[in-house]
Amino acid sequence: MSGGARLTVCATLATFLASCALLPLVDRSTWILQAGILLVIQAAVGAAARRVPLARPLTVAAQALVSLLLLTLVFAHEQALGAIVPGPEAFGRFGALLEAGGDDIGRYMIPAPLTDGIRLMLVGGALVIGLMVDALAVTFRSAAPAGLPLLALYSVAAGLSDSWIDWLWFLGAAGGYLLLLLAESRDRLSQWGRVFGGTGRVPGGPGQDGRTGALAPVRTGRRIGVLVLGIAAIVPYFLPAMDGGLIGPSGSGVGPGSGGGGTISAVNPLVSLQNSLNQPEDRTVMSYRTDAEQTSDMYLRIVALDEFDGTTWRPSVRSITDVPSPLPGPPGLDAGIGRTEVRTRISAADWYAQDWLPMPYPATRVAIDGRWRFEQVGRTLVGDHGQTTRGKSYTVDSLIVRPTAEQLRDAGAPPADIAREFTKVPGSLPDVVRRTAQRVTAGATDNYERAVELQDYFAVNGGFTYNTEVQAGSGSAAIARFLKQKEGFCVHFSFSMAAMARTLGIPARVAVGFTPGSPAGGGSYTVGLRDAHAWPELYFEGVGWTRFEPTPNRGSVPEYTQDTAPVGGPSDPAAPSASASSAPSAAQPSSSESCSAAQRRDGSCGDTSPAVAGETPDDGPPIGGILLVTLAALVVVVVPLLPMMWRRRVRSLRLGPAGRTDTDIGARTLAAWREVTDTAWDHGIAPDEARTPRRTADRIVRLGQLEPPAAAALGRVARAVEQVLYAPRPVPVAGLGEDVRHVYAALHAKVSGPARLRATLAPRSAVRVVWALSRRWESFRVRLRERWSAVLARRSRPHPTGQES
């Protein structure tokens, strides 16, 4: 197999292996076979175009055209001319599929169903990446930069997948890239015709076929590649790291250790929570039994988001320890506060792989098998070394805390450390947030009344609407937009109330988890994806972290927020609706003759609080936006590599085979000499046109500190140039290209790592492109002036009548 064919096969295989990392994202894998067939056809077109040969840009264009025809045949053949030639209707079909695919991505959890839109994104994305890899590695003979598109493809899968065999996809993608690098290295070694390591035997010598020495570096490269892959697959197991969603499966873990070792890092739950609420099928996440008399307060809390940086709310990076038994007492809870201890037995679904352990707050004791760690400030349990909730059954002892309104009203000032950490607001928070909080709580006399008024502002009398289809966002600008548009879901309500409470000096954070779920008969309850929820927790000294519920039509109103009507706001001391938690995600308003604030907040009044909005259309990602993002990504990836690609292209042209005529011999020899001087320039030895070739060679040997073999090769090139310049009939010199490459390797090995990197990615000789463009521009201006002068001269020439034109 030739070097070009081997590169083509390895480039296609590398793209295919990287695409396999996307397999866990959908529930069917038939698309990968389709993508593999199209990748092979795309690579074959490129190989044929290079064999013609076509110019490199034309080769890439031919592959892109054939890829478009193939995608048309597969996805838009009914709208295409002859089932393969795309027209306006076919492009409209592509746009509709991409729009539907974007909507499906936001609608479904992983693994998502293989809809036509998602299939187009997967197959089309694999073809685009395959085209980029083939163009860089094979057409432009630069395999190293081809790792960037492969990394982009793998990163999408790594950021979304929760499969337990993610390490296998990593090995496949990394192994494919290493094969590509080895294939290119073998091809380059075969062109040198020399042995660099191994036995030192000369290829083609007596009793040899020339392969033993040439393959020695390749074998060394394979051993290094296998070693590096093994290290990369094993080392992350021992590193402390945590990522993934809060509601949907994540499957990642934290590092090893005991005692105070390890940390838990920050994540963003927004997209995961919104996707869970918008699932077309309310899949059961877990079921539980409890000895609590009422389940309205049985919120299953996952984690607390206590850091607000202006962009999003997230959990702070904190230390984690072994799980103590019992757990330490809840912070700030005094002995005089009413409480009831309950026991809850929870069973997670087999498909639900979550790092954090959902459990009632505050838990006092947890009995669960597996590797779990405890984070004390948020009172959460987190899986260690990939431990998840998948199929777990566990028992949680917890407290149902029942403070009175009077106890909350009489709460003292919070401790300095809690006040300092949990009242921080970013400088980017718009003033409208603080002004609205002050306006809503203008008549309140203490933090308890301020908190209740904030809750009722969102849930009762502020005119807000619950809608899970609105634009997502949790930063400062999103909060200001939510206060203006007054439409959102639990994330917007809880994040906004917590931010407003902090501006009033009330310590606040946001909890994420599930509402109590629905009765399933026999004393058990089920919790589904649509029970996913976020709510604010405010700190009151003597009571601790206290739940509030600002989101209309969700969860249940805490009893301690209904005892006293907030100042200036409509309220009723009526008890909370008994059905508030029975079906929190699908509660329908019912009419009544008298409607209290609590009933309006729970959606019990047919004429006040709107039902969950689901009619708002989601236009999905605009096609123009997709194209702009794609173009921007290509610019970011390709533009920095242009100097390197230009330099490699020029080198291959200069060192190509020489013709038989004197003119061809002279041109090729002078081109090889220009390559020598440019190579020296790239490695820090500026050209000196005033010197003769021999003196220039001596200067390069001296400044580059070349060894005798490289110096001899440079001397042969210099003598060949002098022969072309001064001999009557130049004679072709064999091995000229090999000598130039030898000089390049020697200079490259002598410089430092940063200088070597600059010589590769930003070669100094690339400035010749700028000079050439400048000369062409100046020539164009001269021609333009001459033509304009000629036009003016013709116009000023006198007519036969003697008059000027």
Salt bridges, closest charged atoms under 4 A:
ASP103 OD2 - ARG107 NH2 2.76
ASP116 OD1 - ARG119 NH2 3.36
ASP134 OD2 - ARG50 NH1 3.04
GLU184 OE2 - ARG188 NH2 3.04
ASP187 OD2 - ARG141 NH1 2.50
ASP297 OD1 - ARG547 NH2 2.90
ASP306 OD2 - ARG318 NH2 2.76
ASP309 OD2 - ARG314 NH2 3.05
ASP322 OD1 - ARG373 NE 3.53
ASP384 OD2 - ARG373 NH1 3.87
ASP397 OD1 - ARG343 NE 2.68
GLU406 OE1 - ARG409 NH1 3.19
GLU421 OE2 - ARG318 NH2 2.42
ASP446 OD2 - ARG409 NE 3.54
GLU449 OE2 - ARG409 NE 3.84
GLU537 OE2 - ARG301 NE 2.83
GLU537 OE1 - ARG509 NE 2.88
GLU549 OE2 - HIS533 NE2 2.91
GLU549 OE1 - ARG601 NH2 3.78
ASP602 OD1 - ARG601 NH1 2.96
ASP662 OD2 - ARG729 NH1 3.31
GLU675 OE1 - ARG647 NH1 2.95
GLU675 OE2 - ARG651 NE 3.01
GLU675 OE1 - ARG654 NH1 3.07
ASP678 OD2 - ARG654 NH1 2.91
ASP678 OD1 - ARG768 NH2 2.76
ASP682 OD2 - ARG647 NE 2.79
ASP688 OD2 - ARG691 NE 2.96
GLU707 OE2 - LYS750 NZ 3.04
GLU722 OE1 - ARG694 NH2 2.79
GLU738 OE2 - ARG194 NE 2.76
ASP739 OD1 - ARG716 NH2 2.83
GLU778 OE1 - ARG781 NH1 3.79
